[in-house]
């Protein structure tokens, strides 16, 4: 991957003004996610014709609808339209049912406008009852093993630094502990119809979880991690690359908000494990230092002082623990409200048990670091 120029705030601000002068198309139509792709197709075509008036008179045979991906939150569809002289493709993103319990859609839409102006993700073309339409990105989605490749890791680090420099209007208050407390309140008062699920759920000690949240919040608060606009969900499925053009894209900003720099980086490292939570795949210290060098000084990665690498190592790994708690609580809520066929209850235990396994190691590291820093 080639080096990326440092983001120019004045250029991006000008682009943002131009972007906001154009109106985002909207439709009141919805496309039920419970339908099969075959039954969904006419609804998607109707939606595209309603949003984009230039397609309204085209025959339905001019539209081709394919599934791009079906993750554990949303469904992505590629719609290709045969126009007179060429084909045009857009991406239709259908929100997963009940995702409003864990995602602030208004915040997401605001962020997309400014992030798109800064060159991130796909351009937002329109919104509808249960989703959005964006420009199509001609690239492949990464898999977890891709993220540890040195060239890709360096480019992700450079792009994440640039991402963290985007100024999105609104509250600059970090959302991590606000969201964790909100998730805890919901997750600790659930009732499952399935007796086996209820039995598994009742094995969780929420008093213990609450104590861990308090201790973790107190310790991370001493690290003074910078507050930046963060992606907060930088897993492999939200990173795309065009191998021929050597261009990398960060996409899907559903969880985007102002947050702690260490959290965004630590959460990214946690995602090396994939949905299967194979924590043997997490980046080791050398791999993390490689990432930090390209994040901290993209133009001169080999000149980053050792102390800066050590500081970010502590910061990222203590916040990695917070990422385990965040997604563990998220999984409990999803276990109750999501119709997607994924074992969210088991995912809670995979994340929370890994937090408990790693807690003492990184709590000790953080305390030792804080003690040394105070004596300097």
C-alpha positions as CSV (number, residue, x, y, z in Angstrom):
1,X,0.0,0.0,0.0
2,X,1.2,3.5,-0.8
3,X,1.5,6.1,1.9
4,X,-1.6,8.3,2.5
5,X,-1.3,12.0,2.7
6,X,-2.1,13.7,6.0
7,X,-5.8,14.8,6.0
8,X,-6.2,18.5,5.2
9,X,-8.9,20.0,7.4
10,X,-9.6,23.0,5.2
11,X,-10.1,20.9,2.1
12,X,-12.4,18.5,3.9
13,X,-14.4,21.4,5.4
14,X,-15.0,22.8,1.9
15,X,-16.0,19.3,0.6
16,X,-18.4,19.0,3.5
17,X,-20.1,22.3,2.7
18,X,-20.5,21.2,-1.0
19,X,-21.8,17.8,0.1
20,X,-24.4,19.3,2.4
21,X,-25.7,21.6,-0.2
22,X,-27.0,18.5,-2.1
23,X,-30.2,16.9,-0.9
24,X,-30.3,13.3,0.2
25,X,-33.1,11.5,-1.5
26,X,-35.8,9.8,0.7
27,X,-38.6,7.3,0.4
28,X,-41.2,6.1,2.9
29,X,-41.1,2.6,1.4
30,X,-39.7,-0.4,3.4
31,X,-38.3,-3.7,2.3
32,X,-39.1,-6.5,4.8
33,X,-36.0,-8.4,5.7
34,X,-38.1,-11.5,6.4
35,X,-38.7,-12.0,2.7
36,X,-36.6,-14.4,0.5
37,X,-34.3,-12.7,-2.0
38,X,-36.7,-13.7,-4.8
39,X,-39.7,-12.1,-3.0
40,X,-37.6,-9.1,-2.0
41,X,-36.5,-8.3,-5.5
42,X,-39.7,-6.5,-6.7
43,X,-39.8,-4.5,-3.5
44,X,-36.2,-3.4,-4.0
45,X,-36.9,-2.4,-7.6
46,X,-40.0,-0.4,-6.5
47,X,-37.9,1.3,-3.9
48,X,-35.1,2.2,-6.4
49,X,-37.7,3.6,-8.9
50,X,-39.3,5.7,-6.1
51,X,-35.9,7.1,-5.0
52,X,-34.3,7.7,-8.4
53,X,-36.8,9.3,-10.8
54,X,-34.6,8.7,-13.8
55,X,-35.2,4.9,-13.3
56,X,-39.0,5.2,-12.7
57,X,-40.0,4.3,-16.2
58,X,-37.5,1.5,-16.8
59,X,-38.8,-2.0,-17.2
60,X,-38.2,-4.3,-14.2
61,X,-36.0,-6.5,-16.4
62,X,-33.4,-3.7,-16.4
63,X,-32.8,-4.3,-12.6
64,X,-30.5,-7.1,-11.2
65,X,-30.5,-7.7,-7.4
66,X,-27.8,-9.7,-5.7
67,X,-26.8,-10.3,-2.1
68,X,-23.5,-8.8,-1.2
69,X,-23.4,-10.0,2.4
70,X,-25.6,-11.0,5.3
71,X,-23.8,-10.1,8.5
72,X,-25.1,-10.4,12.0
73,X,-26.7,-7.0,11.9
74,X,-27.6,-5.9,8.4
75,X,-28.3,-7.2,4.9
76,X,-26.5,-5.7,1.9
77,X,-27.8,-5.9,-1.6
78,X,-26.2,-4.9,-4.9
79,X,-28.6,-3.4,-7.4
80,X,-27.3,-3.1,-11.0
81,X,-29.4,-1.1,-13.4
82,X,-29.0,-1.4,-17.2
83,X,-29.2,2.2,-18.5
84,X,-29.0,3.1,-22.2
85,X,-25.2,3.0,-22.6
86,X,-23.9,1.5,-19.4
87,X,-24.7,-0.3,-16.2
88,X,-24.9,1.5,-12.8
89,X,-24.7,-0.2,-9.4
90,X,-25.8,0.9,-6.0
91,X,-25.8,-0.7,-2.6
92,X,-29.0,-1.1,-0.7
93,X,-28.5,-1.6,3.1
94,X,-31.4,-3.1,5.0
95,X,-31.2,-2.5,8.7
96,X,-31.5,-5.7,10.8
97,X,-34.8,-5.9,12.8
98,X,-34.7,-4.3,16.2
99,X,-31.3,-2.8,15.7
100,X,-32.7,0.5,17.0
101,X,-32.1,-1.0,20.5
102,X,-28.3,-0.7,20.0
103,X,-27.8,1.8,17.1
104,X,-28.5,5.5,17.0
105,X,-29.6,5.9,13.4
106,X,-29.8,9.7,13.5
107,X,-26.2,9.9,14.7
108,X,-25.2,7.5,12.0
109,X,-26.7,9.5,9.2
110,X,-25.1,12.7,10.4
111,X,-21.7,11.0,10.6
112,X,-22.0,9.5,7.2
113,X,-22.4,12.9,5.5
114,X,-19.2,14.3,7.0
115,X,-17.2,11.1,6.7
116,X,-18.2,10.7,3.1
117,X,-17.1,14.3,2.5
118,X,-13.7,13.4,4.0
119,X,-13.4,10.4,1.6
120,X,-14.6,7.6,3.8
121,X,-17.0,4.8,2.9
122,X,-19.6,5.0,0.2
123,X,-21.5,8.1,-0.6
124,X,-25.0,8.3,0.9
125,X,-27.5,8.5,-2.0
126,X,-30.8,8.1,-0.2
127,X,-32.7,6.8,2.9
128,X,-35.9,4.8,3.2
129,X,-38.1,3.3,5.8
130,X,-35.7,0.6,7.0
131,X,-32.4,1.3,5.4
132,X,-30.3,3.4,3.1
133,X,-28.9,3.4,-0.5
134,X,-25.2,4.2,-1.1
135,X,-22.8,4.2,-4.0
136,X,-21.3,0.8,-4.8
137,X,-17.7,0.2,-3.8
138,X,-15.8,-2.1,-6.2
139,X,-13.7,-3.9,-3.7
140,X,-13.5,-7.1,-1.6
141,X,-14.3,-7.4,2.1
142,X,-11.4,-8.4,4.3
143,X,-11.4,-11.6,6.4
144,X,-9.8,-11.5,9.9
145,X,-6.5,-13.0,8.7
146,X,-6.1,-10.2,6.2
147,X,-5.8,-7.6,9.0
148,X,-2.5,-9.0,10.3
149,X,-0.8,-8.7,6.9
150,X,1.9,-6.0,7.5
151,X,1.0,-3.9,4.4
152,X,-2.7,-3.9,5.1
153,X,-2.2,-3.3,8.8
154,X,-0.1,-0.3,8.0
155,X,-2.7,1.1,5.6
156,X,-5.6,0.5,8.1
157,X,-3.5,2.4,10.7
158,X,-3.0,5.3,8.4
159,X,-6.7,5.4,7.4
160,X,-7.8,5.2,11.0
161,X,-5.6,8.2,11.9
162,X,-7.2,10.1,9.1
163,X,-10.6,9.0,10.3
164,X,-9.9,10.2,13.8
165,X,-9.2,13.7,12.5
166,X,-12.7,14.2,10.9
167,X,-14.7,16.8,12.7
168,X,-18.4,15.6,13.0
169,X,-20.8,18.2,14.5
170,X,-22.6,17.4,17.7
171,X,-21.7,16.4,21.1
172,X,-18.0,15.6,21.6
173,X,-18.7,13.6,24.8
174,X,-17.2,10.1,24.5
175,X,-20.0,7.5,24.3
176,X,-18.3,4.3,25.6
177,X,-19.5,4.4,29.2
178,X,-22.8,6.0,28.3
179,X,-23.5,3.1,25.9
180,X,-22.1,0.4,28.3
181,X,-24.4,1.7,31.1
182,X,-27.3,1.8,28.7
183,X,-26.6,-1.7,27.5
184,X,-26.1,-3.0,31.0
185,X,-29.6,-1.6,32.1
186,X,-31.2,-3.4,29.2
187,X,-29.1,-6.6,29.3
188,X,-29.7,-7.1,33.1
189,X,-33.5,-7.1,32.9
190,X,-34.2,-9.5,30.1
191,X,-36.7,-12.4,30.1
192,X,-36.4,-15.3,27.5
193,X,-39.3,-17.4,26.4
194,X,-37.0,-20.3,25.7
195,X,-36.4,-22.1,29.1
196,X,-32.8,-23.2,28.2
197,X,-31.9,-19.7,27.2
198,X,-33.4,-18.3,30.4
199,X,-31.5,-20.8,32.4
200,X,-28.2,-19.8,30.7
201,X,-29.0,-16.2,31.1
202,X,-29.7,-16.6,34.9
203,X,-26.2,-18.0,35.3
204,X,-24.8,-14.6,34.7
205,X,-23.9,-12.5,37.8
206,X,-24.8,-9.0,36.8
207,X,-23.5,-7.7,40.2
208,X,-20.1,-9.0,39.1
209,X,-20.4,-7.4,35.7
210,X,-21.4,-4.1,37.2
211,X,-18.4,-4.2,39.6
212,X,-16.1,-4.9,36.6
213,X,-17.5,-1.9,34.7
214,X,-16.9,0.4,37.7
215,X,-13.3,-0.8,38.1
216,X,-12.6,-0.6,34.3
217,X,-14.1,2.8,34.0
218,X,-12.0,4.1,36.9
219,X,-8.8,2.7,35.6
220,X,-9.2,3.8,32.0
221,X,-10.1,7.3,33.2
222,X,-6.6,7.7,34.5
223,X,-5.0,7.1,31.1
224,X,-6.3,10.4,29.5
225,X,-6.9,8.7,26.1
226,X,-7.6,11.4,23.5
227,X,-11.3,11.7,22.4
228,X,-11.7,11.5,18.7
229,X,-14.5,10.6,16.3
230,X,-14.2,6.8,16.3
231,X,-15.5,4.0,14.1
232,X,-16.1,1.7,17.1
233,X,-16.7,-1.4,15.0
234,X,-13.6,-1.8,12.8
235,X,-13.9,-5.6,12.2
236,X,-12.7,-7.2,9.0
237,X,-16.2,-7.0,7.5
238,X,-16.1,-3.2,7.7
239,X,-12.9,-2.9,5.7
240,X,-12.7,-3.3,2.0
241,X,-9.8,-3.3,-0.4
242,X,-9.5,-3.0,-4.2
243,X,-6.3,-5.1,-4.8
244,X,-5.7,-3.9,-8.3
245,X,-5.9,-0.2,-7.3
246,X,-4.3,-0.9,-3.9
247,X,-7.0,1.2,-2.3
248,X,-8.5,0.5,1.1
249,X,-11.9,1.6,2.4
250,X,-13.3,1.8,5.9
251,X,-17.1,1.4,5.7
252,X,-20.3,1.1,7.8
253,X,-20.4,3.8,10.5
254,X,-23.4,2.5,12.5
255,X,-21.6,2.7,15.8
256,X,-19.5,5.8,14.9
257,X,-19.3,8.4,17.7
258,X,-16.9,10.4,19.6
259,X,-14.9,8.0,21.8
260,X,-11.6,7.2,23.2
261,X,-8.7,6.7,20.7
262,X,-7.5,3.7,22.7
263,X,-11.0,2.1,22.5
264,X,-11.2,2.3,18.8
265,X,-7.7,0.8,18.3
266,X,-8.2,-1.8,21.1
267,X,-11.6,-2.8,19.7
268,X,-10.0,-3.2,16.2
269,X,-7.3,-5.6,17.6
270,X,-10.0,-7.6,19.4
271,X,-11.6,-8.2,16.0
272,X,-8.6,-10.1,14.7
273,X,-10.2,-13.0,16.5
274,X,-13.3,-13.0,14.2
275,X,-16.8,-14.0,15.2
276,X,-15.4,-17.4,16.4
277,X,-13.3,-15.5,19.0
278,X,-10.1,-17.3,18.3
279,X,-8.0,-15.1,20.6
280,X,-4.8,-16.8,19.6
281,X,-5.1,-14.6,16.5
282,X,-4.8,-11.3,18.4
283,X,-1.8,-9.2,17.3
284,X,1.3,-9.7,19.4
285,X,3.3,-6.7,20.8
286,X,5.5,-6.5,17.7
287,X,2.5,-6.5,15.4
288,X,0.8,-3.8,17.5
289,X,3.9,-1.7,17.5
290,X,3.9,-1.9,13.7
291,X,0.3,-0.6,13.6
292,X,1.1,2.2,16.1
293,X,4.1,3.4,14.1
294,X,2.0,3.9,11.0
295,X,-0.9,5.4,13.1
296,X,1.3,7.9,15.0
297,X,3.6,9.0,12.2
298,X,2.4,7.8,8.8
299,X,5.2,9.6,6.9
300,X,8.0,8.6,9.3
301,X,6.9,5.3,11.0
302,X,10.4,4.3,12.0
303,X,11.0,7.5,13.9
304,X,8.3,7.0,16.5
305,X,9.8,7.3,20.0
306,X,9.7,4.1,22.1
307,X,7.9,5.9,24.9
308,X,5.0,6.8,22.5
309,X,4.7,3.1,21.4
310,X,4.7,2.0,25.1
311,X,2.0,4.5,25.9
312,X,-0.3,3.5,23.1
313,X,0.3,-0.2,23.9
314,X,-1.1,0.3,27.4
315,X,-3.9,2.5,26.2
316,X,-5.1,0.1,23.5
317,X,-4.9,-3.0,25.5
318,X,-6.8,-1.7,28.6
319,X,-9.5,-0.4,26.3
320,X,-9.5,-3.8,24.5
321,X,-10.9,-5.1,27.8
322,X,-13.7,-2.5,27.6
323,X,-14.5,-3.7,24.1
324,X,-15.0,-7.2,25.5
325,X,-17.5,-5.8,28.0
326,X,-19.3,-3.6,25.4
327,X,-19.9,-6.4,22.9
328,X,-20.7,-9.0,25.6
329,X,-23.6,-6.8,26.8
330,X,-24.6,-6.0,23.2
331,X,-24.8,-9.7,22.5
332,X,-27.3,-10.3,25.4
333,X,-29.6,-7.7,24.0
334,X,-29.3,-9.2,20.5
335,X,-30.0,-12.6,21.9
336,X,-33.4,-11.3,23.0
337,X,-34.4,-9.0,20.0
338,X,-32.6,-10.2,16.9
339,X,-34.2,-12.8,14.6
340,X,-30.8,-13.5,12.9
341,X,-29.6,-17.1,13.3
342,X,-26.5,-16.4,15.5
343,X,-25.7,-17.8,19.0
344,X,-25.5,-14.4,20.7
345,X,-25.7,-15.9,24.2
346,X,-22.6,-18.0,23.6
347,X,-21.0,-14.9,22.1
348,X,-21.6,-13.1,25.5
349,X,-19.6,-15.8,27.3
350,X,-16.8,-15.8,24.7
351,X,-16.3,-12.1,25.1
352,X,-16.9,-11.8,28.9
353,X,-14.8,-14.8,29.8
354,X,-11.9,-13.5,27.7
355,X,-12.2,-10.2,29.6
356,X,-11.8,-12.0,32.9
357,X,-8.9,-14.1,31.6
358,X,-6.9,-11.0,30.5
359,X,-8.1,-8.6,33.2
360,X,-5.3,-9.1,35.7
361,X,-2.5,-8.9,33.1
362,X,-3.6,-5.6,31.7
363,X,-4.8,-4.0,34.9
364,X,-1.4,-4.7,36.3
365,X,0.3,-3.3,33.2
366,X,-1.8,-0.1,33.4
367,X,-1.2,0.4,37.1
368,X,2.6,-0.1,36.6
369,X,2.6,2.3,33.7
370,X,0.6,4.9,35.7
371,X,3.0,4.5,38.7
372,X,6.1,5.0,36.4
373,X,4.5,8.0,34.7
374,X,3.7,9.7,38.0
375,X,7.3,9.3,39.2
376,X,8.8,11.0,36.0
